[in-house]
Amino acid sequence: MFKLIACVALLALPIAAWALIKPVRVLAPELAGVECHGKVCVDDPSRMGEATALYEEAVQFVWINVGELQTLPRAIFCSTPACSKAFGFTSADAYNFGTTAVVISHRGWKPYFVRHELIHHLQNEHLGSLRTWLFKPVWFREGMAYSMSQDPRRPLPEPLQSYRSQFEAWFKRVGSSRLWSEAELLWG
């Protein structure tokens, strides 16, 4: 009887994760109603060209201005509130899922949002996803992403503007050549 219950629980776990933890849907976005071509996925195929251009520009920008991406994540672009809701958005415009994917809501189709999430992807590659999230200061994680993505919104709402300012002061002292070695030394 115990073995049967354990088997049923193991089989139900992926289904429960899919239903309850919406960001998990990035692992198989086609099942959530998006169409993928290469690394780019969209819920509205007529916007594939726009999404691809945003993604390619952001990859180039991050590569040139921040650092080389070791792997390119999948990018899921939602053009409707329904798609955004399906991937777990509430108020955010975009998020990253470790080193697997970046997800852009229907409100986030701007170059700096895509760059921001790719910078988080790069942080995760260099410092480790869990380590970055749990042990690196928020001012570093978010300040770097807002600053280096060239987010044009000035000032940002607090505390985001303070994070950006703190990162920029730190980066001015550290410089680009020591960015990742000094980031290794930061503790949250």
C-alpha positions as CSV (number, residue, x, y, z in Angstrom):
1,M,0.0,0.0,0.0
2,F,2.8,2.4,0.9
3,K,4.5,1.8,-2.5
4,L,1.3,2.6,-4.3
5,I,0.8,5.8,-2.4
6,A,4.4,6.8,-3.1
7,C,4.1,6.1,-6.8
8,V,0.9,8.1,-7.1
9,A,2.5,11.0,-5.2
10,L,5.6,10.9,-7.5
11,L,3.4,10.9,-10.5
12,A,1.2,13.7,-9.2
13,L,4.1,16.0,-8.2
14,P,4.9,17.3,-11.7
15,I,1.2,17.9,-12.4
16,A,0.8,19.8,-9.1
17,A,3.9,21.9,-9.8
18,W,2.6,22.8,-13.2
19,A,-0.8,23.8,-11.8
20,L,0.4,25.6,-8.7
21,I,3.8,27.0,-9.4
22,K,3.3,28.9,-12.7
23,P,6.9,29.9,-13.4
24,V,7.6,26.1,-13.8
25,R,5.8,26.4,-17.1
26,V,8.9,27.8,-18.6
27,L,10.2,24.2,-18.8
28,A,7.5,23.3,-21.4
29,P,6.0,26.6,-22.5
30,E,4.3,25.1,-25.5
31,L,1.9,23.4,-23.1
32,A,0.9,26.8,-21.8
33,G,-0.1,27.9,-25.3
34,V,2.9,29.7,-26.7
35,E,4.7,28.9,-29.9
36,C,8.5,28.6,-29.9
37,H,11.0,29.1,-32.7
38,G,14.6,28.5,-31.5
39,K,15.1,30.3,-28.2
40,V,12.1,32.7,-28.6
41,C,8.5,31.9,-27.7
42,V,5.4,34.0,-28.1
43,D,1.7,33.7,-27.5
44,D,0.9,35.7,-30.6
45,P,2.8,34.3,-33.7
46,S,2.3,37.6,-35.5
47,R,4.7,39.2,-33.0
48,M,7.5,36.7,-33.4
49,G,9.7,39.1,-35.4
50,E,9.4,41.8,-32.8
51,A,10.1,39.4,-29.9
52,T,13.1,38.0,-31.8
53,A,14.5,41.4,-32.4
54,L,14.1,42.4,-28.8
55,Y,15.8,39.2,-27.7
56,E,18.7,39.4,-30.1
57,E,19.4,43.1,-29.3
58,A,19.4,42.3,-25.6
59,V,21.8,39.4,-26.0
60,Q,24.2,41.6,-28.1
61,F,23.9,44.5,-25.6
62,V,24.6,42.3,-22.6
63,W,27.5,40.5,-24.3
64,I,29.2,43.8,-25.3
65,N,28.4,45.9,-22.2
66,V,28.2,43.4,-19.3
67,G,29.7,40.0,-20.1
68,E,29.6,37.0,-22.3
69,L,26.6,34.7,-21.8
70,Q,27.7,31.0,-21.5
71,T,24.3,29.8,-22.5
72,L,21.4,31.5,-24.1
73,P,18.2,31.1,-22.1
74,R,14.8,30.6,-23.7
75,A,12.8,33.9,-23.8
76,I,9.0,33.7,-23.5
77,F,7.2,36.9,-24.5
78,C,3.5,37.3,-23.5
79,S,1.5,39.8,-25.4
80,T,-1.8,39.3,-23.5
81,P,-2.8,39.5,-19.8
82,A,-4.0,35.9,-20.1
83,C,-0.6,34.7,-21.1
84,S,1.1,36.8,-18.4
85,K,-1.3,35.3,-15.8
86,A,-0.5,31.7,-17.1
87,F,3.2,32.3,-16.4
88,G,2.5,33.7,-12.9
89,F,2.8,37.4,-13.4
90,T,1.0,39.7,-10.9
91,S,2.7,43.1,-10.9
92,A,6.1,42.4,-12.4
93,D,7.0,43.2,-16.0
94,A,9.5,40.4,-16.4
95,Y,11.4,37.7,-14.5
96,N,14.1,35.1,-15.0
97,F,14.0,31.5,-14.1
98,G,17.5,30.6,-13.0
99,T,19.6,30.0,-16.2
100,T,16.7,28.4,-18.0
101,A,14.5,31.2,-19.2
102,V,13.5,34.8,-19.1
103,V,9.8,35.7,-19.2
104,I,8.5,39.0,-20.4
105,S,4.9,40.0,-19.6
106,H,2.6,41.9,-21.9
107,R,3.8,45.1,-20.2
108,G,7.5,44.4,-20.5
109,W,8.2,44.5,-24.3
110,K,11.0,47.1,-23.9
111,P,14.7,46.6,-24.6
112,Y,15.8,47.5,-21.0
113,F,13.4,44.9,-19.5
114,V,14.8,42.1,-21.7
115,R,18.4,43.3,-20.9
116,H,17.6,43.4,-17.2
117,E,16.5,39.8,-17.2
118,L,19.5,38.7,-19.2
119,I,21.8,40.4,-16.7
120,H,20.1,38.4,-14.0
121,H,20.8,35.3,-16.1
122,L,24.4,36.3,-16.4
123,Q,24.6,36.8,-12.6
124,N,23.2,33.3,-12.1
125,E,25.8,31.9,-14.5
126,H,28.7,33.6,-12.8
127,L,27.6,33.2,-9.2
128,G,25.0,30.4,-9.2
129,S,21.2,30.8,-9.2
130,L,20.5,29.9,-5.6
131,R,23.6,31.6,-4.3
132,T,22.8,34.8,-6.1
133,W,19.2,34.8,-4.9
134,L,20.0,33.9,-1.2
135,F,23.4,35.2,-0.5
136,K,24.0,38.3,-2.7
137,P,22.7,41.7,-1.5
138,V,19.5,42.9,-3.2
139,W,21.3,46.2,-4.0
140,F,23.8,44.2,-6.1
141,R,21.3,41.9,-7.8
142,E,18.8,44.6,-8.7
143,G,21.1,47.6,-8.8
144,M,23.3,45.9,-11.4
145,A,20.3,44.9,-13.5
146,Y,18.8,48.4,-13.5
147,S,22.0,50.2,-14.0
148,M,23.7,48.0,-16.6
149,S,20.5,47.5,-18.6
150,Q,20.5,51.3,-19.1
151,D,16.9,51.5,-17.8
152,P,15.9,55.0,-18.7
153,R,13.5,55.5,-15.8
154,R,15.0,58.1,-13.5
155,P,14.3,58.1,-10.7
156,L,13.1,54.6,-10.2
157,P,10.6,54.0,-7.4
158,E,12.3,53.3,-4.1
159,P,14.0,51.2,-3.0
160,L,15.0,50.4,-6.6
161,Q,16.6,53.8,-7.2
162,S,18.7,53.3,-4.0
163,Y,19.8,49.9,-5.2
164,R,20.9,51.3,-8.5
165,S,22.8,54.2,-6.8
166,Q,24.5,51.8,-4.4
167,F,25.5,49.5,-7.2
168,E,26.8,52.4,-9.3
169,A,29.0,53.7,-6.4
170,W,30.3,50.1,-5.8
171,F,31.0,49.5,-9.5
172,K,32.8,52.8,-9.9
173,R,35.3,51.6,-7.2
174,V,35.5,48.0,-8.5
175,G,35.5,48.5,-12.3
176,S,34.5,46.1,-15.0
177,S,37.7,44.1,-14.9
178,R,37.0,43.1,-11.2
179,L,33.2,42.9,-11.4
180,W,32.8,39.2,-11.0
181,S,35.7,38.6,-8.6
182,E,34.5,41.3,-6.3
183,A,30.9,40.1,-6.6
184,E,32.1,36.7,-5.3
185,L,33.1,38.5,-2.1
186,L,29.7,40.1,-1.5
187,W,27.4,38.6,1.1
188,G,23.7,39.4,1.5
